[in-house]
Amino acid sequence: MSAPSTTRKALGRLSLTERNFVAEALRTETVGGVLLLLAAIASLVWANIPALHDSYETVSHFHIGPASLGLDLSLEHWAADGLLAIFFFVAGIELKRELVAGDLRDPKAAVLPVVAALAGMAVPALVYVLTNVAGGGSMDGWAVPTATDIAFALAVLAVIGTSLPSALRAFLLTLAVVDDLFAILIIAVFFTDSLNFAALGGAAIGLAVFWLLLRKGVRGWYVYVPLALVIWALMYNSGVHATIAGVAMGLMLRCTTHKGEAHSPGEHIEHLVRPVSAGLAVPLFALFSAGVSVSGGAVRDVFERPETLGVVLGLVVGKTLGIFGGTWLTARFTRASLSDDLAWADVFAVASLAGIGFTVSLLIGELAFEGDAVLTDEVKAAVLFGSLISALLASVLLKLRNAKYRRLCDAEDRDEDEDGIPDIYEEDNPAYHLRMAEIYERKAAEHRRIAHVKDEERRALAEVSAGAGEEGNRPA
């Protein structure tokens, strides 16, 4: 007789270690997301005020760098190829950690976010293709609506004040990590026109040296930072997009702890570099990439031209249906049931939030329509409008459930015994229940003491009142 199959909970409660890591990572991403939002607004204002527009173009296209090394680039180019390499370096570390210590380590747990992310990339691409087949547009931008911007999505959460449960936040973060991986593969495979094999070989040798130094335990930023810059420059000159160097180096870092280590080298470096990525690199990229015209004519073109309409529909409709459908199908065919605390409406709301595809979508838009400045700007505007619509839709959906989310977060954070560990993670620990019994006994004793004092006060007051009555009734 076969053993009965157990039903696995999808989007269930995280382990305490994973919850703490997610909370720390998302705290930094949220701050970075707010800076990203401010940078995007500043970029739009700078580019659309007539008196400032020319200065925006001048600064964006100002060239700097050694031409002899093939690095005489505009500031806009430096932001896209240089600063985003830092962003993808952090993405590489996140992916490595997920593979060796996070949700992606367990194949059963990994199925849900991986399938949801893949569906969340395939369906937007399909929506774009169908829109452009029907409208006779260019297929070059099929990859633009496939990416999710976790920092911008979390900035929206910060602005609307939604107390999203940690399981949904972790799901969103894991989605974004897998999403970044496939976005990197898309950039490497589909946007590499020609190769300089000498430079590519040099980059490969540099990566091998980087890996060897890590394995030998060599320490010191003064070793790795110059080597990383050389690898990046060689990768840029090879014809492969330079951000690939960042993710390759991130994947090489060790993200498991050895005996005596509080944190792995990967986690330590990520902790140091993430603020630079979220607080400087990505906002500066947004400043030089989001400055597009938002005039009435430009807005009309976004919804009339098949390429731009495909991007908007891909982000708003494709992302939502893809992630929700992928999650539902995975739960349906792997016998996983949704956590008792959540409903499918919550998954739909998070899926709509994933339609915010800012940073990587802008980058892919520049690569897809390189050489056509007008269409590139229109596609960027489409990314902005699609992300804005997704943000508004997600805000409405999440606000409708915010009261329940707040209750779930309060339950997750409650720590009545004040030992630094949320009570919900100690329900199977006998010592926790003994501590709680002592706490309740002390509270009960205090309440009995207060009750006794109040009773004595009430009796004394009654006696005083009775004595006053007798005095008043005595004959003159």
C-alpha positions as CSV (number, residue, x, y, z in Angstrom):
1,M,0.0,0.0,0.0
2,S,1.5,3.3,-1.0
3,A,1.9,6.1,1.5
4,P,-0.6,9.0,1.1
5,S,0.8,12.0,-0.7
6,T,1.2,15.1,1.3
7,T,-0.1,18.4,0.0
8,R,2.6,21.0,-0.2
9,K,1.8,24.6,0.5
10,A,2.6,27.1,-2.2
11,L,3.8,30.6,-0.9
12,G,3.8,29.3,2.7
13,R,5.7,30.7,5.6
14,L,9.4,31.3,5.1
15,S,12.0,29.8,7.4
16,L,13.3,32.4,9.9
17,T,16.8,32.6,8.2
18,E,15.2,33.1,4.8
19,R,12.7,35.7,6.2
20,N,15.5,37.7,7.8
21,F,17.6,37.6,4.6
22,V,14.6,38.7,2.5
23,A,13.7,41.5,4.9
24,E,17.3,42.9,4.7
25,A,17.5,42.6,0.9
26,L,14.1,44.2,0.3
27,R,14.9,47.0,2.8
28,T,17.8,48.1,0.6
29,E,15.9,47.5,-2.6
30,T,13.0,49.6,-1.3
31,V,15.3,52.6,-0.5
32,G,16.9,52.1,-3.9
33,G,13.6,51.9,-5.6
34,V,12.5,55.3,-4.1
35,L,15.7,56.8,-5.4
36,L,15.1,55.2,-8.8
37,L,11.6,56.7,-8.8
38,L,13.0,60.2,-8.0
39,A,15.7,59.8,-10.6
40,A,13.1,58.9,-13.3
41,I,10.9,61.9,-12.4
42,A,14.0,64.2,-12.4
43,S,14.9,62.8,-15.8
44,L,11.5,63.4,-17.3
45,V,11.3,66.9,-15.9
46,W,14.8,67.7,-17.2
47,A,14.1,66.4,-20.6
48,N,10.6,67.9,-21.1
49,I,11.2,71.5,-19.9
50,P,12.0,73.4,-23.1
51,A,14.7,75.5,-21.4
52,L,16.5,72.5,-20.0
53,H,16.0,69.9,-22.8
54,D,19.2,70.9,-24.7
55,S,21.3,70.6,-21.6
56,Y,19.9,67.1,-20.9
57,E,20.9,66.0,-24.4
58,T,24.3,67.7,-24.1
59,V,25.1,66.0,-20.7
60,S,23.7,62.6,-21.9
61,H,25.9,62.6,-25.0
62,F,29.0,64.0,-23.4
63,H,31.9,61.6,-24.2
64,I,34.6,60.6,-21.7
65,G,37.1,57.7,-21.5
66,P,40.2,56.5,-23.2
67,A,39.6,56.1,-26.9
68,S,42.7,53.9,-27.3
69,L,41.0,51.3,-25.2
70,G,37.8,51.5,-27.1
71,L,36.1,53.2,-24.1
72,D,35.4,56.7,-25.4
73,L,31.7,56.5,-24.4
74,S,28.9,58.9,-23.7
75,L,27.7,59.3,-20.1
76,E,24.4,57.6,-21.2
77,H,26.5,54.7,-22.6
78,W,28.6,54.5,-19.4
79,A,25.4,54.3,-17.3
80,A,24.0,51.5,-19.5
81,D,27.1,49.4,-19.9
82,G,29.2,50.4,-16.9
83,L,26.9,51.1,-13.9
84,L,24.5,48.4,-14.8
85,A,27.3,45.9,-14.6
86,I,27.2,46.6,-10.9
87,F,23.5,45.9,-10.8
88,F,24.0,42.6,-12.7
89,F,26.9,41.7,-10.3
90,V,24.5,41.9,-7.4
91,A,21.9,39.9,-9.5
92,G,24.5,37.2,-10.0
93,I,25.2,37.0,-6.3
94,E,21.5,36.8,-5.6
95,L,21.0,34.1,-8.2
96,K,24.0,32.1,-6.8
97,R,22.6,32.4,-3.2
98,E,19.1,31.3,-4.4
99,L,20.7,28.2,-6.1
100,V,22.8,27.1,-3.1
101,A,20.9,28.4,-0.1
102,G,17.6,29.8,-1.0
103,D,14.3,28.6,-2.6
104,L,15.9,27.5,-5.8
105,R,18.0,24.9,-4.0
106,D,15.1,22.6,-3.5
107,P,13.7,21.5,-6.9
108,K,10.2,21.1,-5.5
109,A,10.2,24.7,-4.1
110,A,12.0,26.1,-7.2
111,V,9.4,24.8,-9.6
112,L,6.8,27.5,-8.7
113,P,8.9,30.7,-9.1
114,V,10.9,29.3,-12.1
115,V,7.7,28.4,-14.0
116,A,6.0,31.6,-13.0
117,A,9.0,33.7,-14.1
118,L,9.3,31.8,-17.4
119,A,5.6,32.2,-18.1
120,G,5.9,35.8,-17.0
121,M,8.5,36.3,-19.8
122,A,7.0,34.1,-22.5
123,V,3.5,35.5,-22.4
124,P,4.5,39.2,-22.6
125,A,6.8,38.3,-25.6
126,L,3.8,36.5,-27.2
127,V,1.5,39.5,-26.6
128,Y,4.1,41.8,-28.2
129,V,4.5,39.5,-31.2
130,L,0.7,39.1,-31.7
131,T,0.2,42.9,-31.5
132,N,2.9,43.5,-34.1
133,V,1.7,40.8,-36.4
134,A,-1.7,42.3,-36.4
135,G,-0.4,45.9,-36.8
136,G,2.5,45.2,-39.1
137,G,5.2,46.4,-36.7
138,S,8.8,45.3,-36.0
139,M,9.5,42.1,-34.1
140,D,12.8,43.5,-32.8
141,G,11.3,44.6,-29.5
142,W,9.8,41.2,-28.5
143,A,12.1,41.1,-25.4
144,V,11.4,44.6,-24.1
145,P,8.3,43.7,-21.9
146,T,9.8,40.5,-20.5
147,A,11.7,42.0,-17.6
148,T,10.6,42.9,-14.1
149,D,12.2,45.7,-12.1
150,I,12.2,44.6,-8.4
151,A,13.5,47.9,-7.1
152,F,10.7,50.0,-8.8
153,A,8.1,47.4,-7.7
154,L,9.2,47.7,-4.1
155,A,9.3,51.5,-4.4
156,V,5.6,51.3,-5.3
157,L,5.0,49.1,-2.2
158,A,6.8,51.6,-0.1
159,V,4.7,54.5,-1.5
160,I,1.3,52.9,-1.0
161,G,2.3,51.5,2.4
162,T,1.2,47.9,1.7
163,S,2.3,45.4,4.5
164,L,2.8,42.6,2.0
165,P,3.5,39.3,3.9
166,S,7.0,38.0,3.7
167,A,6.0,34.9,1.6
168,L,4.7,37.2,-1.2
169,R,7.7,39.5,-1.0
170,A,10.0,36.5,-1.2
171,F,8.0,35.2,-4.2
172,L,8.4,38.6,-5.9
173,L,12.1,38.7,-5.2
174,T,12.7,35.2,-6.4
175,L,10.7,35.9,-9.6
176,A,12.9,39.0,-10.2
177,V,16.1,36.9,-9.7
178,V,15.0,34.3,-12.2
179,D,13.7,37.0,-14.5
180,D,17.1,38.8,-14.4
181,L,18.9,35.5,-15.2
182,F,16.8,35.0,-18.4
183,A,17.1,38.7,-19.3
184,I,20.9,38.3,-19.1
185,L,20.7,35.2,-21.4
186,I,18.4,37.2,-23.9
187,I,20.9,40.0,-23.9
188,A,23.9,37.7,-24.4
189,V,22.2,35.5,-27.2
190,F,20.1,37.9,-29.1
191,F,21.9,41.2,-28.8
192,T,25.5,40.2,-29.7
193,D,26.0,41.1,-33.4
194,S,29.7,40.4,-33.8
195,L,32.5,39.1,-31.7
196,N,36.1,40.1,-31.1
197,F,37.5,36.7,-30.1
198,A,40.8,38.2,-28.8
199,A,39.0,40.4,-26.3
200,L,36.5,37.6,-25.5
201,G,39.4,35.3,-24.8
202,G,41.1,37.9,-22.6
203,A,37.8,38.3,-20.6
204,A,37.6,34.5,-20.2
205,I,41.2,34.4,-18.9
206,G,40.4,37.3,-16.5
207,L,37.3,35.4,-15.2
208,A,39.4,32.3,-14.7
209,V,42.0,34.3,-12.7
210,F,39.1,35.9,-10.7
211,W,37.7,32.4,-9.9
212,L,41.2,31.0,-9.0
213,L,41.9,33.9,-6.6
214,L,38.5,33.3,-4.9
215,R,39.2,29.6,-4.5
216,K,42.7,30.3,-3.0
217,G,41.1,32.6,-0.5
218,V,42.9,35.7,-1.6
219,R,41.4,38.8,0.1
220,G,41.6,42.5,-0.6
221,W,39.5,44.8,-2.7
222,Y,42.7,46.3,-4.3
223,V,43.1,42.9,-6.0
224,Y,39.6,42.3,-7.2
225,V,38.4,45.7,-8.2
226,P,41.2,46.4,-10.8
227,L,40.8,42.8,-12.1
228,A,37.0,43.3,-12.4
229,L,37.5,46.6,-14.3
230,V,39.9,44.8,-16.8
231,I,37.4,41.9,-17.3
232,W,34.6,44.4,-17.8
233,A,36.6,46.4,-20.4
234,L,37.6,43.3,-22.3
235,M,34.0,42.0,-22.3
236,Y,32.8,45.4,-23.6
237,N,35.3,45.3,-26.5
238,S,34.4,41.6,-27.2
239,G,31.0,42.5,-28.6
240,V,29.2,40.7,-25.8
241,H,27.2,43.1,-23.6
242,A,29.5,44.3,-20.8
243,T,26.9,43.6,-18.1
244,I,27.5,39.8,-18.7
245,A,30.9,40.3,-17.0
246,G,29.1,41.5,-13.8
247,V,26.8,38.5,-13.5
248,A,29.6,36.1,-14.3
249,M,31.7,37.4,-11.4
250,G,28.7,37.4,-9.1
251,L,28.0,33.8,-9.8
252,M,31.6,32.8,-8.9
253,L,31.4,34.1,-5.3
254,R,30.8,31.5,-2.6
255,C,27.4,31.9,-1.0
256,T,27.6,29.0,1.6
257,T,29.2,29.5,5.0
258,H,32.2,27.5,6.3
259,K,32.8,26.7,9.9
260,G,33.3,29.8,12.0
261,E,31.8,32.1,9.4
262,A,28.8,34.2,10.3
263,H,28.2,35.1,6.7
264,S,29.5,33.7,3.4
265,P,31.8,35.9,1.2
266,G,29.0,36.3,-1.3
267,E,26.6,37.7,1.3
268,H,29.2,39.9,2.8
269,I,30.1,41.4,-0.6
270,E,26.5,41.7,-1.6
271,H,25.8,43.6,1.6
272,L,28.6,46.1,0.7
273,V,27.8,46.4,-3.0
274,R,24.0,46.4,-3.0
275,P,23.7,50.0,-1.6
276,V,26.0,51.1,-4.4
277,S,23.9,49.3,-7.0
278,A,20.5,50.3,-5.6
279,G,21.4,53.8,-4.4
280,L,23.8,55.0,-7.2
281,A,24.2,52.8,-10.3
282,V,20.5,52.1,-11.1
283,P,19.2,55.7,-10.3
284,L,22.0,57.2,-12.5
285,F,21.0,54.8,-15.3
286,A,17.4,55.9,-15.0
287,L,18.5,59.6,-15.0
288,F,20.2,59.1,-18.4
289,S,17.7,56.6,-19.9
290,A,14.2,57.7,-18.9
291,G,14.4,61.3,-20.3
292,V,11.9,60.9,-23.1
293,S,9.3,63.3,-24.5
294,V,5.8,62.9,-22.9
295,S,3.9,65.4,-25.1
296,G,0.4,64.7,-26.2
297,G,1.6,63.5,-29.6
298,A,4.1,61.2,-28.0
299,V,1.5,59.7,-25.7
300,R,-0.8,59.2,-28.7
301,D,2.0,57.5,-30.6
302,V,2.6,55.0,-27.8
303,F,-1.0,53.7,-28.1
304,E,-1.2,53.8,-31.9
305,R,2.2,52.4,-33.0
306,P,2.3,48.5,-32.8
307,E,5.8,48.3,-31.4
308,T,5.0,50.6,-28.5
309,L,1.5,49.3,-27.9
310,G,3.0,45.8,-27.8
311,V,5.3,46.9,-25.1
312,V,2.5,48.4,-23.0
313,L,0.2,45.4,-23.4
314,G,3.1,43.0,-22.8
315,L,3.9,44.6,-19.4
316,V,0.3,45.2,-18.2
317,V,-1.5,42.2,-19.6
318,G,1.2,39.7,-20.5
319,K,3.1,39.9,-17.3
320,T,0.0,39.6,-15.1
321,L,-1.5,36.7,-17.0
322,G,1.8,35.0,-17.5
323,I,2.9,35.0,-13.8
324,F,-0.6,34.3,-12.5
325,G,-1.2,31.5,-15.0
326,G,2.2,29.9,-14.5
327,T,1.6,29.9,-10.7
328,W,-1.8,28.5,-11.0
329,L,-0.8,25.7,-13.4
330,T,2.2,24.8,-11.3
331,A,0.0,24.5,-8.2
332,R,-2.6,22.6,-10.1
333,F,-0.2,20.0,-11.6
334,T,2.2,19.6,-8.7
335,R,-0.5,19.0,-6.0
336,A,0.6,22.1,-4.2
337,S,-2.2,24.1,-2.5
338,L,-2.0,27.8,-1.8
339,S,-1.1,28.9,1.7
340,D,-4.2,29.1,4.0
341,D,-3.4,32.7,4.7
342,L,-3.5,33.8,1.1
343,A,-6.0,33.8,-1.8
344,W,-5.5,33.7,-5.6
345,A,-6.4,37.3,-5.7
346,D,-3.1,38.0,-3.8
347,V,-1.1,36.2,-6.5
348,F,-2.9,38.2,-9.2
349,A,-2.0,41.4,-7.4
350,V,1.7,40.5,-7.1
351,A,1.6,39.4,-10.8
352,S,0.3,42.8,-11.8
353,L,3.1,44.4,-9.7
354,A,5.6,42.4,-11.7
355,G,4.5,44.4,-14.8
356,I,6.7,47.2,-13.7
357,G,9.6,46.6,-16.1
358,F,11.8,49.6,-15.8
359,T,15.6,49.2,-15.7
360,V,16.2,46.1,-17.8
361,S,13.3,46.9,-20.1
362,L,14.8,50.3,-20.9
363,L,18.2,48.6,-21.5
364,I,16.7,46.0,-23.9
365,G,14.7,48.7,-25.7
366,E,18.0,50.6,-26.4
367,L,19.6,47.4,-27.7
368,A,16.6,46.3,-29.7
369,F,16.2,49.5,-31.7
370,E,19.8,50.8,-31.7
371,G,20.2,53.1,-34.6
372,D,16.6,54.3,-34.6
373,A,16.6,57.2,-32.1
374,V,12.9,58.1,-32.6
375,L,11.6,54.6,-32.1
376,T,14.0,54.0,-29.2
377,D,12.6,57.0,-27.4
378,E,9.0,55.9,-28.2
379,V,9.7,52.4,-26.8
380,K,11.2,54.0,-23.7
381,A,8.0,56.0,-23.3
382,A,6.0,52.8,-23.7
383,V,8.0,51.2,-20.9
384,L,7.3,54.1,-18.7
385,F,3.5,54.1,-19.5
386,G,3.3,50.3,-19.1
387,S,5.1,50.4,-15.8
388,L,2.9,53.3,-14.6
389,I,-0.3,51.5,-15.5
390,S,0.9,48.3,-13.8
391,A,1.9,50.2,-10.7
392,L,-1.6,51.9,-10.5
393,L,-3.4,48.5,-11.1
394,A,-1.3,46.8,-8.5
395,S,-1.8,49.6,-6.0
396,V,-5.6,49.3,-6.3
397,L,-5.5,45.5,-6.0
398,L,-3.1,45.5,-3.0
399,K,-5.0,48.3,-1.2
400,L,-8.1,46.2,-1.3
401,R,-6.3,43.5,0.7
402,N,-4.2,45.7,2.9
403,A,-6.1,45.2,6.1
404,K,-5.6,41.5,5.9
405,Y,-1.9,41.9,5.0
406,R,-1.4,44.1,8.0
407,R,-2.9,41.4,10.3
408,L,-0.6,38.8,8.7
409,C,2.5,41.0,9.2
410,D,1.6,41.8,12.8
411,A,1.3,38.0,13.4
412,E,4.7,37.4,11.8
413,D,6.4,40.2,13.8
414,R,4.8,39.5,17.2
415,D,7.5,38.7,19.9
416,E,5.8,38.6,23.3
417,D,8.6,36.8,25.1
418,E,11.1,39.5,23.7
419,D,13.8,37.0,22.8
420,G,14.4,38.5,19.3
421,I,12.6,35.6,17.5
422,P,9.0,36.1,16.3
423,D,6.6,33.9,18.3
424,I,5.2,32.3,15.2
425,Y,8.6,30.5,14.6
426,E,8.7,29.1,18.2
427,E,5.4,27.3,18.4
428,D,7.1,23.9,18.5
429,N,9.7,24.9,21.1
430,P,8.8,23.8,24.7
431,A,11.1,26.5,26.2
432,Y,9.1,29.2,24.4
433,H,5.8,28.0,26.0
434,L,7.5,27.8,29.5
435,R,8.7,31.4,29.0
436,M,5.2,32.5,27.9
437,A,3.7,30.7,31.0
438,E,6.0,32.7,33.3
439,I,5.1,35.9,31.5
440,Y,1.4,35.2,31.8
441,E,1.8,34.2,35.5
442,R,3.6,37.5,36.2
443,K,0.8,39.4,34.4
444,A,-1.8,37.4,36.3
445,A,-0.1,38.2,39.6
446,E,0.1,41.9,38.7
447,H,-3.6,42.0,37.8
448,R,-4.5,40.2,41.1
449,R,-2.4,42.8,43.0
450,I,-4.1,45.7,41.2
451,A,-7.5,44.1,41.8
452,H,-6.7,43.8,45.5
453,V,-5.6,47.5,45.7
454,K,-8.7,48.7,43.8
455,D,-10.9,46.6,46.1
456,E,-9.3,48.1,49.2
457,E,-9.7,51.6,47.8
458,R,-13.4,50.9,47.0
459,R,-14.0,49.6,50.5
460,A,-12.3,52.6,52.1
461,L,-14.3,54.9,50.0
462,A,-17.5,53.1,51.0
463,E,-16.7,53.4,54.7
464,V,-15.9,57.1,54.4
465,S,-19.2,57.7,52.6
466,A,-21.1,55.7,55.3
467,G,-19.5,57.7,58.1
468,A,-20.4,61.0,56.5
469,G,-24.0,59.9,56.2
470,E,-24.3,59.1,59.9
471,E,-22.7,62.5,60.8
472,G,-25.2,64.2,58.6
473,N,-28.2,62.4,60.2
474,R,-27.2,63.1,63.9
475,P,-29.8,65.4,65.7
476,A,-28.8,69.0,66.4
